[in-house]
Amino acid sequence: MSPPLITFALIAYNQENFIREAIEGAFAQTYLPLEIILSDDCSPDRTFEIMQQKAREYRGGHRLVLNRNPRNLGIGGHVNAVTRLATGQLIVAAAGDDISMPTRTEEIAHQYKLSGGTAKSLFSNAVVINEAGERLHLWYTSPPAQEQQTLEWMSLNTWSVLTGCTHAWSREVFDLMGPISEQIISEDRIVPFRSALLGKLCYIDKPLVHYRKHGGNASQDYGGQENWIFKHMHSERFLKNDIGICETMLKDLATYSQLDRNSRRDLNWHRMAVERNLARAKTCLALFTAGPISRLVLSFRHMALSKDRKAALKLCLVYLAPRAYCRWHRIASSFRKTAKREGR
């Protein structure tokens, strides 16, 4: 059998300083047959102009598609737009500030074939580089736990084990489940959830991408503290993203129940877990947008109604006394590390 057509989708926004290297990585892919989509999300800088220039200069054997969204769609909307343009069986996603290794698509295609088509999301290790392109470290020092690649784990948790910069997925996750919400800014949480519903995830233990760490990353480093504290305290955008992801997960569970009616009872546990996460995200948004007095009232109400008082207290402290909570968290983390070293 001839190898399937694969789409390499390079999506970019305001990345004129890095887009050339990203495009060169796309053009260097060794896999055939390959469709390359260069897509810009209506950048105000020279990103699309550079895409046009590189497209004109391209003399390779891959099919090339050039796209510029008429308006800025955001990450979720951009992923939807690129998926509609793609004709490949698999979609290999790449960002405009990262660099894909030449064999990346070939390795993904090989693992997909070995899975017999059951791997609906595939991801790999990555080399983290700085703005100047200097190597910092590997993304994973050891392979991610299999437990974290299951539907059960993704229903309970609000972050993804999957490395979004190395993600590739089967187009089935969109053909069967439909588009994702435009307010979603972390598609690497909802697409793996769909993949676990329809099949499984597959990790490739090789660094196939150079992930560039810089001030413009969609996912920021918050200084070694618990990321979710700072994301939720300082960005309404992240809270709305969490709500959009949970709402999309609930829709996906309902859609899958229609596709496989025998699974409806089995998915009830997952639905309840996602509903708890949705309620928590809505509480966070209410606390974030409330004034000081309203925030205090909402906190007491949340603690009174919550079945998990410890988790409720922790959540409310984040919003009522974030500095005190973070100081406590540093002390507690230091104590746990000391106890672990001493073998307690």
N, C-alpha and C positions, 0 to 999 in steps of 0.2 A: 504494500500500500504506500502511496505517496504521502510524504509528511504534510500535516495540515497547515493551512495559512494561519499565521499568527500576526497580530497587530501590536506594534511597539508604539505606545502613545506617550509622547512627550508633551506634558502640559506645563505652561509657564505663566507667570504674572510678575511684572516688574523685576526681571532678572537679567537685565542687559549685561551686567558684569560677568555672568557665569554661563549664559545661554550658549555661547560658541562651543565650549567644552562639552556641554550636555548634548548638543546636536552631533558633534563629532563622535561621541560615544554611541549615539543611535545609528549613525551611518556606518560605524565599524562592526556592527553585529554580523556574526558569521552564519547565522541561521538563514535557511531558505525553505519555502517562500515567505517573505516578510513584507508587511505593509507598515510604513512608518508615517505616523500622524504627528505633525508639528502644530500645536494648537496654543494660541495666545488668548488670555482672558481679558482682552481689551485693555492692555497695559498702556499707561500714559508715557512710559519711557520708550527706548528704542528696541525693546525685545522683539516685536513682530518685524520690524525693519531688518534686524539681523537674521531672523528666520527666513525672510524672503531672499536675502542675499545668499545665505547658505543653500537654500533650495535651488536657486539659479545655478549655483556652482556645482551642484551634485551630479556626479557622472556614474554612480553605482547602479547595481542591478535591482535594488529594492523599489517597490512601488511607493511613491511619495504623495502624501496628502497634506495640503497647507490650509490651516483654518485660523480665523480670528473671530471671536465672538463679538456680535454687534454691541453688546453691553457686558459689563462685568457680572458674571454669574456666581462667583465664589467657588470654593472647592467642590461642594456637592453638585451644583449646577454644571460646573465644567466637566466633572466626571460623567454626568449624564449625557452631555453634548458629545463628548468624545466617544462614548459607548455607542451612541446612535450612528456616528460616522464609521465606526470600526466594522470590518467585515471578517476579521479573523476569528478562529475558534477560541483562542486565548487572547487576552489583552494584557500586555506587559506594560505596567505604568511606570513612568519616569518623571522626575521633577526637573525644572529648568535650572536648578542650582546644583544638581548632583551629576555624577559621571558613571555610566554603566560600563562594565567590562565587556569586551568584544564577544565573549562566549556566554553572556548572561542569558539571552533568549534560547540559545542552544541547550544550556543546562536545564532551563525550565521545561523546555519541550521534552527532554529526555526523562525527567522525573514525572512529567504528566503521562507520558507513555507507559512508564513502569507502573504507575498507579492504575492503569487500565481506564483512565478517564475519570476516576473517582475523586481525584484531588481537584477541588473547585477553587481553592486559593493556594498559591505557592509563594513562599518567601525564603529569603536567604540571609546569611550574615552580611555585614557591610563593614567597610573601613571608614571610620570617622575622620574627616580631614577638617582643617581650619579654613578660614577665608582665603588664605594664600595657597591652599592646596597641599599643605604639609600634613603628613599622617599623624594622628593623635592616638587612636587605639581602635580595637575591634568593637563593634556594637555588642556582640555576645561573646563573653569569655567561655561560656559553655552552652550547649544547645538548650533552647527553651523546653520546659517540662511538657510532656505530652498531655498532662492533666489540663494545662492552660490552653490547649488547642481544642477543647471539647465544647459542645453546646452548653453543657451544664455550667462550666466555668464562665463562659461568656454571658450567660443569663444572669449570673450572680454579680459579676464584676463590671466596673465602669471604665476599665482601660483595656487596651488590646495588647496581647503578647506579640502580635505580628509587627514586623518592621515595615512600616508603610512605604518607605523609600525603595524597598525591594519587592513590592507586592505585584503579583500577577494573578489574574482570575479568569475563570471560564465565563464566557458571555451568557451562559445559562442563568447566572445569578441575577442578571438584569432582564433577560428574556422572560423568565418565569416569574420574577418578583416585581418587576417594574422599576422605575427610576427611584432614586433616593431623594430625600428632602433637600432643597436648596440651602437650607440653613445649617446643614451638616458641614462641619469643617474637618472632620476626621473620618473619612470614608474607610480607613483601616480598622474601624470598630464595627461598622455595619456590614461591610462586604464579607469579612470572615464569619460573622454570625450566619449570614445566608449560606455561605459555603459549608458550614457545619450542619445546617439543615439539609442541604441537598447532597452532601458527600462528606469530604474531610479536608483538613488542611495538611500541607506538606512542607516541611522545613528542609532547606538545602544547606548543608553545613559547609558552605564555601562563601567567601566574601566576593559578591558579584557586583557590588555598587560601592562607589566612593560617596559617602553621605557628607555633604558640606555643612558644617556648623557655623552659623553667622548670625548677625543681629536681625536678619529678616526672615528667619525660619518661622513657619506656621506654628510649630510646637516649640515653645521657648524653654530654656533651662532656668529654673527659679532658684539658683544659688544653693543647691543642695538640700533645701527644705522639702517637705512633702509637696510635690507638685500641685496636687489638687487643692491644697489650702490657698496657694497664691493665685492659681487660675480662677478659683471661685471667688476669692476676695477682690480681685482686681479686674475681672472681665465678665461682663454680662454676656458677651459673645460665647464664652465657654459653657455657661449655664444653659443658654438656649440650644447650644450644640448637644448637650447631654439630654435635654428634653426631646429634641428632634430625633436623636438616635433611639431613645426608648420608645417613642411613638412609632417609629419606623419598624422597630423590632416586633412590636405588637401587631402591626399590619402584616409583617412577614409571617408571623406565626399563624395568623388567620388565613393568609393566602396558602400557606403550606398545608393547613388542615383541609382546605378545599382540594388541593392537588392529591393529597394522600389521606382520605377520610378515616382510615384505620388508625392514624396517628393522633387524632384529636384528643383522646384521653391522655395519651403520653405527654402531650405538650402543655397540659394544665399547670404542672409544676413550673415550667419555664415561664409561662405567662404570668404567674403570680410573682415570680422573682423579678421579672422586668417591671411589673406594675409597682413593686416596692421601690425599685430604683427611680422610676418616673416620679413617684410621690416625693421621694427625697430630693430630686432635682428641682421640682416645683417649689418645695419648701426653701431650698437654697436661693432660688431666684427671688422669692418673696422676701427673704431676709436681706438679700443684697440690695433690693430696690427700696426697702422700707427706711423710714427715718429712725432716729435713735429710740424714741419711745415705742413706736410701732414694732421695732425689732425686738425690744424687750418683751412686749406682750406676745408676739409671735413665738418667741423662744419658750416662754413658760407654757404656752398652749401646746407647742410641739412636744415638749417633755412630758406634759400631762397625758397626751393622747398616744404617745409612742409605746409600743410593747417592749422595745429594746431601750431601756432608760440610759444605759451607758453610752450607746451610740448617739442617742439624742442629745445627751449632755455634751459630748465631744463636738457634735455639729454646731450646737448653739454657742459654745465657747469660741469656736473659730470666728464667728461673726460678732460676738459681744466683746471678746477680749483677745484679738488675734495675736498681739505681741506676747501676752502672757502665755497663750497656748503654745506658740512656737518656741518660747524659752523652755517651757515644760517639756516639749517634745524633744528638744536638743539634749536636755539633761537625762530624760528617760532613755533615749537612743544610746547615749554615751554609757549609761549604766548597763544596758543590755549587752553592748559590745564588750565591756569589761568583764561582765559575768560569763560571757561566752568564751573569752580568751582564758579565763581561769577555770573553765570547765564546770561551772556551777549548774 
